Amino acid sequence: MTCWTAGLSVKLKRYYSRFAALTLDDRVLVVRIWLDAVWVKLLLRTPWRQLLLQPPPGIKLREDGPAGSEIRHLAELVDLSFTLLPATCLERAFVLQRLLRRHGVATTLRIGVRMDGDLLEAHAWLDHPALPLDAQQHEFQSLFAGTVDAGSSRWL
């Protein structure tokens, strides 16, 4: 067994043990997150990417959404889902935003940049009081903030 396959084997075992400990409802959500991740990856590469800014049909965003602990739990499920699936920060942010929208939670998608020597770097994250702070968000200057208002998309 090569070093690479041994590392993958350990990662799969760790992932499986975390997945097996989930409730049936959470496992269903993880599968839904995987499907959303594929949808987001494909949609970002098409002219219809603006659809990602629109709430799913029939979903009303509300101020009195789920409790902060439930929102953090959903964010943890997204993190778990992406353990084996490589994704950019923008893809992760869109997937989490779609999941939270389905639960009626409005979030703000932020895209920021920073200079690292001669290299311009970009990062995307979601803003919501109940979400854990993104460790990198303070290192970036936010240039865009996108939010969704009950049925329409608007950029701040």
N, C-alpha and C positions, 0 to 999 in steps of 0.2 A: 504494500500500500504506500503510495507516494505521500509526501507531506501535504500536498494540496487536497487529496482525497481524504486524508485523515482529518484535516481541518474541517472539511465539508461534513464529514460524518459526525464530528463533535457538534457542529452547528445544527445539523438536522436533529440529533438526539435532544439537544437543549430546546430547540423549537418545538419538537413533538411533545416533550414533557410539559412545556408551557401551554401548548394547544390542548393537550389531553385534560389539563386541569380546568379548562373553561367549561362554563355551563353550555347546554345545547343551544340556547338563544345566542350566546356569544360566539359559538362556533359558526352558526348561521350568518351572523354579522361579519365574521372574518371572511367567509366565502363571498359575501356581498361586497366587501371591501376589495377583494381580489378582482372581482368582475368590474367594479368601478375603476380600479387601477388600469385595467386593460382598456376600458372605455376612454378614460382620460388620456392615456398614452396615445391612442389612435386619434382622438378628437383634437389634441394639441397640434397634430401634424396636418390638419385640414383647414380649409377656409371657414369651416363652421365652428371654430374654437370659441367664438363669442357665446355659444350655447352653454359653456361652462359657467358663465356669469349669471345665468338665469336660474331661478329656483325651479325645482321639479314641479310639474303641473299638479294643482290641487293641494299644494303644501302652503300653509300660511305661516310666515315667520312671526314670532310673537315675543314679547318682552318677558313673559313669565314662563319661559321654556323650562327644560329640565334643570335639576339642581346642579351646582358646580361639580359635585362628586361624580355625577353621571356623565357630565361633559368630559371630565378628566379621564373617566373610564373608557369612553369612546375614543379619545385620543390615544390611550394606551393600546387599544385594540388595533388602531391604524398602525402604530409603531410595531406591534407584533406582526401584523400582516406583511409589513415591508422588510421583515428580517431576512426573508429569502428572495424577495423580489426587488431587484435594483430599481431605484427611481430617483429622479431629481427632486430638489426641495419644492419646486413648483408643482410637480405631479403629486407629491405628498400633500401639499397644502390644498390643492383642488379636491383630492379624494376626501380629506378630512372635512372640508367645507361642504361637499355634497352630503356626507353622512350627517353632519350637524344640521344641515338644512332640512333633511328628512325628519329630524326630531324637532323642527321648528326653531332652531337656534340661528340667529343672524350673526355673522362674523365679518371681519374686514380682512381681505387679502392684501398684504403689503409686499411690495417688491422694492428692495433697496440695493444700493451699490456701495462699493468701497474700492479704494486703490491699495494695492499691495505691491509696492515698488512701481514697476511699469505695467503691472497687470491689473486690469479692471475686473473685479469680481462682482457677481450678483447673487442675491439670496431672496427667497420668498418664504413668507410665514403668515400665520393667521393671528389676528388680534381678537381677543375676547377676554374679559376679566377672569373667567373660570379656567382658561387654558393655562397650562404651565408655560412659563417664559421660555422662548426659544433661546438657547444659550448664545447663539450668534447674532440675534437681532440687534443688539446694542452696538455691534461693530459696524453696522451698515447704516447709511443715510437713506431713509425711506423716500423714494421718488414717486411711487404710485400707491394709492390706497383704493381698493375696489370694494364696494359694499353692495348688497342687494336689498332693495326696498320692495316689500310685498308685491312681487310680480314684475318689477322692472329692474334693469341693471343700471347702475350709475357709478361713475368714477369720481372720487373726491378730488 
